[in-house]
Amino acid sequence: MPAPGSVFKLAVIDCETTGLDPERHRMIEFAVGTLSIDLDGGDIVDVEAPRSWLEDPAEDLAMEIERLTHI
């Protein structure tokens, strides 16, 4: 059991790709955000600014991918 007043840190990861087929499509963005949760009450006690990295897919993005990802 965690000690009273313990805080749990959680990372949320998001990836954007040019499609769903890993053989043909590429990752174009990787992002991570972290938040801290008070284990006593379940309250979120801290949210850190997300970090994001973009990857050049070496090809033009399809309009549908631009619409979905806002990249």
Residue frames as a rotation matrix with the C-alpha (Angstrom) as fourth column:
MET 1
0.577 0.817 0.000 0.00
0.817 -0.577 0.000 0.00
0.000 0.000 -1.000 0.00
PRO 2
-0.126 -0.588 0.799 1.25
0.474 -0.744 -0.472 3.51
0.872 0.319 0.372 -0.78
ALA 3
-0.693 -0.190 -0.696 1.95
0.714 -0.319 -0.624 5.80
-0.103 -0.928 0.357 2.14
PRO 4
0.428 0.863 -0.269 -0.74
0.813 -0.497 -0.304 8.38
-0.396 -0.089 -0.914 3.01
GLY 5
0.584 -0.134 -0.801 -0.28
-0.194 -0.981 0.022 11.48
-0.788 0.142 -0.599 0.90
SER 6
-0.379 -0.759 0.530 1.55
0.359 0.407 0.840 9.56
-0.853 0.508 0.119 -1.80
VAL 7
0.335 0.383 -0.861 1.48
-0.640 -0.579 -0.506 10.92
-0.692 0.720 0.051 -5.31
PHE 8
0.126 -0.201 0.971 1.47
0.556 0.825 0.098 8.74
-0.822 0.528 0.216 -8.43
LYS 9
-0.228 -0.271 -0.935 3.05
-0.576 -0.737 0.354 10.17
-0.785 0.619 0.012 -11.59
LEU 10
0.285 0.466 0.838 1.42
0.464 0.698 -0.545 9.10
-0.839 0.544 -0.017 -14.85
ALA 11
-0.700 -0.498 -0.512 2.70
-0.262 -0.488 0.832 9.59
-0.665 0.717 0.211 -18.41
VAL 12
0.497 0.835 0.237 0.28
0.121 0.203 -0.972 9.92
-0.859 0.511 0.000 -21.32
ILE 13
-0.628 -0.778 0.019 1.76
0.027 0.002 1.000 9.09
-0.777 0.629 0.020 -24.73
ASP 14
0.612 0.785 -0.092 0.36
-0.038 -0.087 -0.995 10.04
-0.790 0.613 -0.024 -28.14
CYS 15
-0.613 -0.749 0.250 1.66
0.219 0.142 0.965 9.11
-0.759 0.646 0.077 -31.59
GLU 16
0.512 0.688 -0.515 0.50
-0.419 -0.323 -0.849 10.47
-0.750 0.650 0.123 -34.93
THR 17
-0.427 -0.623 0.655 1.20
0.275 0.601 0.751 8.56
-0.861 0.501 -0.085 -38.13
THR 18
-0.690 0.135 -0.711 0.62
-0.670 -0.489 0.558 8.89
-0.272 0.862 0.429 -41.86
GLY 19
0.062 0.751 -0.658 -1.68
-0.735 0.480 0.479 5.84
0.675 0.454 0.582 -41.74
LEU 20
0.569 0.321 0.757 -2.39
-0.795 0.447 0.409 2.56
-0.208 -0.835 0.510 -39.96
ASP 21
0.963 -0.235 -0.132 -0.13
0.164 0.898 -0.409 0.14
0.215 0.372 0.903 -41.86
PRO 22
0.663 -0.745 -0.073 3.30
-0.220 -0.288 0.932 -0.07
-0.715 -0.602 -0.355 -40.15
GLU 23
0.064 -0.634 0.771 4.81
0.753 0.537 0.379 -1.51
-0.655 0.556 0.512 -43.34
ARG 24
0.003 0.027 1.000 3.82
0.925 -0.381 0.007 1.54
0.381 0.924 -0.026 -45.45
HIS 25
0.691 0.404 0.599 3.18
0.202 -0.904 0.376 4.45
0.694 -0.139 -0.707 -43.09
ARG 26
-0.377 -0.921 -0.096 5.45
0.527 -0.128 -0.840 6.50
0.761 -0.368 0.534 -40.87
MET 27
0.250 0.338 -0.907 5.28
0.938 -0.318 0.140 8.17
-0.242 -0.886 -0.396 -37.49
ILE 28
0.039 -0.202 0.979 5.07
0.563 -0.804 -0.188 11.95
0.825 0.559 0.083 -37.85
GLU 29
-0.036 -0.085 0.996 4.69
-0.641 -0.763 -0.088 13.04
0.767 -0.641 -0.026 -34.21
PHE 30
-0.092 -0.016 -0.996 5.43
0.690 0.720 -0.075 11.64
0.718 -0.694 -0.055 -30.76
ALA 31
-0.126 0.106 0.986 4.16
-0.480 -0.877 0.033 13.46
0.868 -0.469 0.162 -27.69
VAL 32
-0.235 0.060 -0.970 4.20
0.742 0.656 -0.139 12.82
0.628 -0.752 -0.198 -23.95
GLY 33
-0.012 0.274 0.962 2.51
-0.503 -0.833 0.231 14.60
0.864 -0.481 0.148 -21.08
THR 34
-0.602 -0.209 -0.771 2.76
0.486 0.670 -0.561 13.83
0.634 -0.712 -0.302 -17.37
LEU 35
0.146 0.646 0.749 0.41
-0.517 -0.596 0.615 14.38
0.844 -0.477 0.247 -14.49
SER 36
-0.898 -0.420 -0.132 0.57
-0.068 0.428 -0.901 13.63
0.435 -0.800 -0.413 -10.78
ILE 37
0.135 0.985 -0.108 -2.37
-0.202 0.134 0.970 12.07
0.970 -0.109 0.217 -8.93
ASP 38
-0.470 -0.153 0.869 -2.93
-0.872 -0.073 -0.484 12.16
0.138 -0.986 -0.099 -5.16
LEU 39
-0.698 0.137 -0.703 -3.53
-0.043 0.972 0.232 8.51
0.715 0.192 -0.672 -4.26
ASP 40
-0.906 0.397 -0.148 -5.64
0.198 0.089 -0.976 9.40
-0.374 -0.914 -0.159 -1.20
GLY 41
-0.117 0.933 -0.341 -8.44
-0.093 -0.352 -0.931 11.19
-0.989 -0.077 0.127 -3.05
GLY 42
0.035 0.080 0.996 -7.62
0.872 0.485 -0.069 10.60
-0.488 0.871 -0.053 -6.70
ASP 43
0.841 0.276 -0.466 -7.22
0.099 -0.924 -0.368 14.33
-0.533 0.264 -0.804 -7.36
ILE 44
0.409 -0.720 0.561 -4.86
0.793 -0.024 -0.609 15.53
0.452 0.694 0.561 -10.09
VAL 45
0.679 -0.196 -0.708 -2.33
0.501 -0.580 0.642 17.68
-0.536 -0.790 -0.296 -8.23
ASP 46
-0.077 -0.723 -0.686 0.04
-0.340 -0.628 0.700 18.61
-0.937 0.288 -0.198 -11.05
VAL 47
0.779 0.212 0.591 0.06
0.484 0.397 -0.780 18.66
-0.399 0.893 0.206 -14.85
GLU 48
-0.216 -0.914 -0.344 3.33
0.187 -0.384 0.904 19.27
-0.958 0.131 0.254 -16.66
ALA 49
0.275 0.246 -0.930 3.43
-0.777 -0.513 -0.365 20.89
-0.566 0.823 0.050 -20.09
PRO 50
0.798 0.037 0.602 3.43
0.226 0.907 -0.354 18.25
-0.559 0.419 0.716 -22.82
ARG 51
-0.230 -0.879 -0.418 6.51
-0.495 -0.264 0.828 17.71
-0.838 0.397 -0.374 -24.97
SER 52
0.787 0.545 0.290 6.22
0.032 0.434 -0.900 16.92
-0.616 0.718 0.324 -28.65
TRP 53
-0.407 -0.906 -0.114 8.64
-0.233 -0.017 0.972 15.83
-0.883 0.422 -0.204 -31.36
LEU 54
0.700 0.613 -0.367 7.92
-0.476 0.018 -0.879 15.94
-0.532 0.790 0.305 -35.08
GLU 55
-0.282 -0.727 0.626 9.42
0.181 0.600 0.779 13.62
-0.942 0.333 -0.038 -37.67
ASP 56
-0.164 0.154 -0.974 9.66
-0.877 -0.474 0.072 14.48
-0.451 0.867 0.213 -41.37
PRO 57
0.403 0.395 0.826 7.92
-0.096 0.915 -0.391 11.64
-0.910 0.078 0.407 -43.25
ALA 58
-0.660 -0.747 -0.077 9.87
-0.088 -0.025 0.996 12.51
-0.746 0.664 -0.049 -46.44
GLU 59
-0.711 0.515 0.478 6.60
0.638 0.187 0.747 12.81
0.295 0.836 -0.462 -48.36
ASP 60
-0.689 0.561 0.459 3.63
-0.513 -0.825 0.239 15.15
0.513 -0.071 0.856 -48.50
LEU 61
-0.853 0.472 0.223 0.90
0.036 0.480 -0.877 14.40
-0.520 -0.740 -0.426 -45.99
ALA 62
-0.585 0.757 0.292 -2.48
0.659 0.234 0.715 13.36
0.472 0.611 -0.636 -47.35
MET 63
-0.506 0.457 0.732 -5.17
-0.384 -0.879 0.283 15.99
0.772 -0.138 0.620 -46.75
GLU 64
0.564 0.748 -0.351 -7.07
-0.050 0.455 0.889 13.49
0.825 -0.483 0.294 -44.56
ILE 65
0.120 -0.616 -0.778 -4.01
0.916 0.372 -0.153 13.07
0.384 -0.694 0.609 -42.30
GLU 66
-0.822 -0.382 0.423 -3.58
0.252 -0.910 -0.330 16.86
0.511 -0.165 0.844 -42.06
ARG 67
-0.056 0.901 0.430 -7.26
-0.453 -0.407 0.793 17.18
0.890 -0.151 0.430 -41.12
LEU 68
0.670 0.354 -0.652 -7.03
0.288 0.686 0.668 14.47
0.684 -0.636 0.358 -38.45
THR 69
0.166 -0.740 -0.652 -3.69
0.974 0.227 -0.010 15.48
0.155 -0.633 0.758 -36.89
HIS 70
0.978 0.190 -0.090 -3.69
0.195 -0.979 0.056 19.27
-0.077 -0.072 -0.994 -37.49
ILE 71
0.109 -0.991 -0.077 -0.04
0.368 -0.032 0.929 18.92
-0.924 -0.130 0.361 -38.54
